Amino acid sequence: MVLSIRQSEILELARAEGRVLVEELAQRFDVTLQTIRRDLGEMAEAGLLDRVHGGAVPRAGTVNLGYESRRRLNAEAKAAIGAACAAAIPDNSSLILNLGTTTEAVAQALIHHSNITVVTNNINVANILLANPGCEIMVAGGALRRSDGGLVGELTTQFFEQFKVDYAVVGTSALDPDGDMLDFDLAEVRVSRAILRQARQSFLVTDHSKLGRTAPARITSLSEIDTVFTDKPLPAELSARCAEWNTRIRVCA
């Protein structure tokens, strides 16, 4: 399911407030009660919400940590990952940085790079890179998520499809033991897939905490990633699979 702009905002409201009500949503978006009920029904079928009397609540296991909590979590590890990833990106190159606090750490480490072009749907990344006069910044359009400064939706996906860059640097909300990268938001998943398609090399930046989490939507497999930058070794079985896939693992400490 690809979420509409309205459905994405409803999902963010449900996650922020713990519950949404049909009548309040109808007034907020100036649509009929039937339209909101249809939205909630579709999102329930997609596994994102549970219907309750008069509205809906986030489905258990589908709620991401808040932005500030994610930013503080493993901050030192993220800084090390960001520095290692940035060191693998040469001057005079182009790249896409997507959503996530670890990709923001990469942006911070790119401050002194020269003649680079960064395409992003992350307002925080754009603001960080304003300090680098040698960086051309291109920001995607789309629906802005106030919770984390991310731009998502069909407009964002279409924007990225106009580019072919040297590197894609992406994050993930969870990493399954079989090597699947997972996320909570189907609209964000669609954008991440487009980003990976438009790059010559793909980098995943993720700290070890993502191995202990789960999320309902699949982005892609590590078999489609060139290099994983992380702070601790992956489990032995997953490391063996990455070796078979020729996916490099860089442990950054």
KATA-V883989 format. One record per helix or strand of 3 or more residues. SS is the DSSP state (2 for helix, 1 for strand). FROM is the first residue (numbers start at 1). TO is the last residue. Records with the same first field share a line. If there is no record, write none. Layout:
BEGIN
SS->FROM-TO + FROM-TO
END
This chain:
BEGIN
2->5-17 + 22-29 + 33-45 + 67-72 + 75-87 + 101-109 + 123-129 + 154-160 + 186-197 + 208-212 + 222-224 + 236-245
1->49-52 + 55-58 + 94-97 + 116-120 + 135-139 + 143-145 + 150-152 + 165-170 + 180-183 + 199-205 + 217-221 + 227-230 + 248-251
END
